[in-house]
């Protein structure tokens, strides 16, 4: 099948093409287009997806193709860094507090671009230990290597769960927002929140809400002018 092209020459794919290529359902494709996780343009009333960067997701090439379509917010630097912390920190402080997790923003290699917001007691007690922070950064590096686009929980080296969403500006992936410090397993509704282990305990509904909120938080971080 011949992939249609934009007037500027960029190859476009249909939602069905993206669904087949990435192995995700069509509703997820549209949701990822809407919140900015997939590079897409509207052609009439339909979404069309930029083929080259989507293929880059699969081969690790990232979002640096020579595209005809560019976001007006495209960054002069290719990634988030500690220089962005003053504008990132207030957002994740509020988000982490509302969602009941700890949160950090990193670049696409997993290097911190913000301070840890709303740290759990377990982390507070150990944050002066260089080995703990080194292990966290290594885990963030592992997150950066994952090919999964939709946020999902996984247990890290310290025994608590984390999830991440990608921060995108224009056609570039520039960083990640990670939520963590979460005790594995669901807290039963109405059960006391045992903090003896120093972790945040969440119900199934809270965990679902967190996964839904992470892409929106990532999108809000990418909407800032540098």
Kinemage of the C-alpha trace (Angstrom):
@kinemage 1
@onewidth
@group {chain A} dominant
@subgroup {mainchain}
@vectorlist {calphas} color= white
{ca unk a 1} P 0.000 0.000 0.000
{ca unk a 2} L 1.312 3.427 -0.912
{ca unk a 3} L 1.516 5.763 2.090
{ca unk a 4} L 0.050 9.214 1.294
{ca unk a 5} L 2.216 12.276 1.644
{ca unk a 6} L 1.791 15.769 3.016
{ca unk a 7} L 2.392 18.602 0.570
{ca unk a 8} L 5.838 19.067 2.135
{ca unk a 9} L 6.752 15.452 1.406
{ca unk a 10} L 6.375 13.765 4.826
{ca unk a 11} L 4.905 10.256 4.645
{ca unk a 12} L 1.632 9.822 6.491
{ca unk a 13} L 0.072 6.711 8.012
{ca unk a 14} L -3.517 5.927 8.954
{ca unk a 15} L -4.563 4.997 12.499
{ca unk a 16} L -4.971 1.406 11.306
{ca unk a 17} L -1.393 1.397 9.978
{ca unk a 18} L -0.075 2.660 13.331
{ca unk a 19} L -2.238 0.156 15.230
{ca unk a 20} L -0.698 -2.690 13.246
{ca unk a 21} L 2.867 -1.370 13.402
{ca unk a 22} L 2.965 -0.659 17.154
{ca unk a 23} L 0.666 -3.481 18.272
{ca unk a 24} L -1.743 -1.220 20.171
{ca unk a 25} L -5.492 -0.779 19.742
{ca unk a 26} L -6.960 2.063 17.719
{ca unk a 27} L -8.417 3.891 20.733
{ca unk a 28} L -4.913 4.032 22.241
{ca unk a 29} L -3.546 5.358 18.941
{ca unk a 30} L -6.053 8.229 18.951
{ca unk a 31} L -5.473 8.934 22.642
{ca unk a 32} L -1.704 9.094 22.103
{ca unk a 33} L -2.203 11.445 19.150
{ca unk a 34} L -4.472 13.691 21.207
{ca unk a 35} L -2.104 14.043 24.169
{ca unk a 36} L 1.013 14.407 22.013
{ca unk a 37} L 2.716 11.035 22.456
{ca unk a 38} L 2.463 10.252 18.742
{ca unk a 39} L 3.505 12.737 16.029
{ca unk a 40} L 0.313 13.387 14.080
{ca unk a 41} L -1.537 15.996 12.036
{ca unk a 42} L -5.214 16.483 11.263
{ca unk a 43} L -6.172 15.978 7.599
{ca unk a 44} L -9.758 17.124 7.388
{ca unk a 45} L -11.488 15.341 10.265
{ca unk a 46} L -9.045 12.437 10.435
{ca unk a 47} L -5.723 11.931 12.184
{ca unk a 48} L -2.744 11.103 10.005
{ca unk a 49} L 0.525 10.004 11.561
{ca unk a 50} L 4.060 10.964 10.550
{ca unk a 51} L 5.631 7.721 9.360
{ca unk a 52} L 9.348 8.440 9.795
{ca unk a 53} L 9.391 9.289 13.537
{ca unk a 54} L 6.984 6.441 14.321
{ca unk a 55} L 9.351 4.016 12.621
{ca unk a 56} L 12.096 5.675 14.662
{ca unk a 57} L 10.281 4.629 17.847
{ca unk a 58} L 10.821 1.012 16.852
{ca unk a 59} L 14.465 1.247 15.814
{ca unk a 60} L 15.595 3.681 18.527
{ca unk a 61} L 16.257 6.560 16.148
{ca unk a 62} L 14.167 8.984 18.239
{ca unk a 63} L 12.406 12.081 16.937
{ca unk a 64} L 14.989 13.912 14.840
{ca unk a 65} L 13.887 13.316 11.223
{ca unk a 66} L 13.852 16.092 8.645
{ca unk a 67} L 10.091 16.665 8.696
{ca unk a 68} L 8.050 19.268 6.908
{ca unk a 69} L 5.848 19.703 10.000
{ca unk a 70} L 7.467 21.299 13.039
{ca unk a 71} L 6.015 22.417 16.334
{ca unk a 72} L 6.365 26.117 17.144
{ca unk a 73} L 7.664 25.015 20.532
{ca unk a 74} L 10.571 22.950 19.165
{ca unk a 75} L 13.527 23.242 21.545
{ca unk a 76} L 16.962 24.561 20.722
{ca unk a 77} L 18.436 21.751 22.867
{ca unk a 78} L 17.544 18.089 22.265
{ca unk a 79} L 16.572 17.172 25.823
{ca unk a 80} L 15.462 18.391 29.224
{ca unk a 81} L 18.182 19.227 31.728
{ca unk a 82} L 18.670 20.685 35.202
{ca unk a 83} L 18.416 24.128 33.560
{ca unk a 84} L 14.701 23.373 33.097
{ca unk a 85} L 14.149 22.546 36.785
{ca unk a 86} L 12.704 25.964 37.795
{ca unk a 87} L 9.768 25.506 35.424
{ca unk a 88} L 9.378 21.739 35.904
{ca unk a 89} L 9.500 21.587 39.685
{ca unk a 90} L 6.270 23.477 40.533
{ca unk a 91} L 4.249 21.249 38.194
{ca unk a 92} L 5.485 17.943 39.536
{ca unk a 93} L 5.312 19.137 43.161
{ca unk a 94} L 1.570 19.734 42.774
{ca unk a 95} L 0.973 16.599 40.702
{ca unk a 96} L 2.911 14.327 43.052
{ca unk a 97} L 1.066 15.685 46.080
{ca unk a 98} L -2.367 15.296 44.477
{ca unk a 99} L -1.659 11.766 43.231
{ca unk a 100} L 0.041 10.587 46.417
{ca unk a 101} L 3.339 9.485 44.850
{ca unk a 102} L 6.859 10.754 44.516
{ca unk a 103} L 7.800 12.145 41.133
{ca unk a 104} L 10.867 13.213 39.167
{ca unk a 105} L 11.586 14.462 35.638
{ca unk a 106} L 14.603 13.148 33.742
{ca unk a 107} L 16.164 13.553 30.321
{ca unk a 108} L 15.834 10.746 27.769
{ca unk a 109} L 18.873 8.989 29.242
{ca unk a 110} L 17.373 8.932 32.734
{ca unk a 111} L 19.517 11.737 34.183
{ca unk a 112} L 17.548 13.904 36.651
{ca unk a 113} L 16.255 17.235 35.330
{ca unk a 114} L 14.370 18.048 38.551
{ca unk a 115} L 14.464 17.280 42.240
{ca unk a 116} L 12.381 14.394 43.572
{ca unk a 117} L 8.946 15.786 44.483
{ca unk a 118} L 6.927 14.452 47.429
{ca unk a 119} L 9.508 11.786 48.362
{ca unk a 120} L 8.147 8.817 50.288
{ca unk a 121} L 9.469 8.263 53.853
{ca unk a 122} L 11.585 5.331 52.634
{ca unk a 123} L 13.396 7.623 50.204
{ca unk a 124} L 13.716 10.495 52.704
{ca unk a 125} L 15.455 8.187 55.163
{ca unk a 126} L 17.972 7.062 52.533
{ca unk a 127} L 18.432 10.018 50.208
{ca unk a 128} L 21.814 10.920 51.725
{ca unk a 129} L 23.149 7.490 50.777
{ca unk a 130} L 24.923 7.862 47.391
{ca unk a 131} L 24.347 4.183 46.610
{ca unk a 132} L 20.577 4.617 46.837
{ca unk a 133} L 20.525 7.565 44.437
{ca unk a 134} L 22.913 5.780 42.062
{ca unk a 135} L 20.595 2.759 41.991
{ca unk a 136} L 17.606 5.038 41.324
{ca unk a 137} L 19.390 6.744 38.434
{ca unk a 138} L 20.339 3.352 36.965
{ca unk a 139} L 16.680 2.352 37.174
{ca unk a 140} L 15.676 5.598 35.429
{ca unk a 141} L 18.224 4.765 32.720
{ca unk a 142} L 16.497 1.396 32.298
{ca unk a 143} L 13.162 3.176 31.890
{ca unk a 144} L 14.704 5.266 29.116
{ca unk a 145} L 15.598 2.095 27.209
{ca unk a 146} L 12.074 0.666 27.297
{ca unk a 147} L 10.092 0.602 24.046
{ca unk a 148} L 6.673 0.597 25.746
{ca unk a 149} L 4.890 3.906 25.096
{ca unk a 150} L 1.865 3.602 27.411
{ca unk a 151} L 2.593 4.061 31.152
{ca unk a 152} L 2.724 0.819 33.130
{ca unk a 153} L 3.892 -0.158 36.603
{ca unk a 154} L 7.029 -2.170 37.182
{ca unk a 155} L 8.997 -3.032 40.304
{ca unk a 156} L 12.397 -1.361 40.583
{ca unk a 157} L 15.590 -2.484 42.357
{ca unk a 158} L 14.410 -1.169 45.741
{ca unk a 159} L 11.187 -3.191 45.722
{ca unk a 160} L 8.683 -0.416 45.023
{ca unk a 161} L 6.764 0.277 41.847
{ca unk a 162} L 7.338 3.042 39.312
{ca unk a 163} L 5.687 4.171 36.079
{ca unk a 164} L 6.704 6.722 33.478
{ca unk a 165} L 5.381 8.856 30.645
{ca unk a 166} L 7.372 10.506 27.861
{ca unk a 167} L 7.731 14.275 27.574
{ca unk a 168} L 7.590 15.462 23.987
{ca unk a 169} L 8.164 18.842 22.379
{ca unk a 170} L 7.330 19.158 18.722
{ca unk a 171} L 8.607 15.991 17.048
{ca unk a 172} L 11.216 15.297 19.718
{ca unk a 173} L 11.176 13.140 22.821
{ca unk a 174} L 12.951 15.325 25.374
{ca unk a 175} L 12.443 13.566 28.698
{ca unk a 176} L 10.409 11.423 31.050
{ca unk a 177} L 8.216 12.047 34.075
{ca unk a 178} L 8.419 9.167 36.555
{ca unk a 179} L 6.106 8.359 39.458
{ca unk a 180} L 7.367 6.003 42.153
{ca unk a 181} L 7.657 5.093 45.798
{ca unk a 182} L 4.533 2.932 45.431
{ca unk a 183} L 4.083 -0.310 47.377
{ca unk a 184} L 3.448 -3.288 45.057
{ca unk a 185} L -0.122 -4.564 44.954
{ca unk a 186} L -3.483 -2.892 45.393
{ca unk a 187} L -4.686 -1.474 48.682
{ca unk a 188} L -8.215 -2.692 49.450
{ca unk a 189} L -10.792 0.151 49.555
{ca unk a 190} L -11.198 1.388 53.100
{ca unk a 191} L -8.132 -0.463 54.389
{ca unk a 192} L -5.703 1.498 56.591
{ca unk a 193} L -2.690 2.859 54.742
{ca unk a 194} L 0.176 1.092 56.451
{ca unk a 195} L 3.195 3.392 56.252
{ca unk a 196} L 5.491 1.113 58.263
{ca unk a 197} L 7.393 0.263 55.080
{ca unk a 198} L 7.749 3.954 54.183
{ca unk a 199} L 6.043 3.566 50.803
{ca unk a 200} L 2.868 5.010 49.308
{ca unk a 201} L -0.044 2.543 49.206
{ca unk a 202} L -2.700 2.975 46.536
{ca unk a 203} L -6.013 1.345 45.687
{ca unk a 204} L -6.646 -0.107 42.234
{ca unk a 205} L -8.654 3.010 41.350
{ca unk a 206} L -5.817 5.298 42.430
{ca unk a 207} L -3.307 3.289 40.416
{ca unk a 208} L -5.528 3.490 37.343
{ca unk a 209} L -5.952 7.241 37.837
{ca unk a 210} L -2.183 7.674 38.127
{ca unk a 211} L -1.502 5.868 34.851
{ca unk a 212} L -4.140 8.001 33.136
{ca unk a 213} L -2.726 11.221 34.610
{ca unk a 214} L 0.941 10.668 33.749
{ca unk a 215} L 0.609 11.394 29.992
{ca unk a 216} L -1.327 14.571 30.786
{ca unk a 217} L 1.383 15.688 33.195
{ca unk a 218} L 4.017 14.954 30.559
{ca unk a 219} L 2.009 16.950 27.993
{ca unk a 220} L 1.751 19.895 30.392
{ca unk a 221} L 5.508 19.861 30.902
{ca unk a 222} L 6.092 19.944 27.164
{ca unk a 223} L 3.743 22.900 26.687
{ca unk a 224} L 6.089 25.351 28.390
{ca unk a 225} L 8.213 27.705 26.337
{ca unk a 226} L 11.928 27.257 27.007
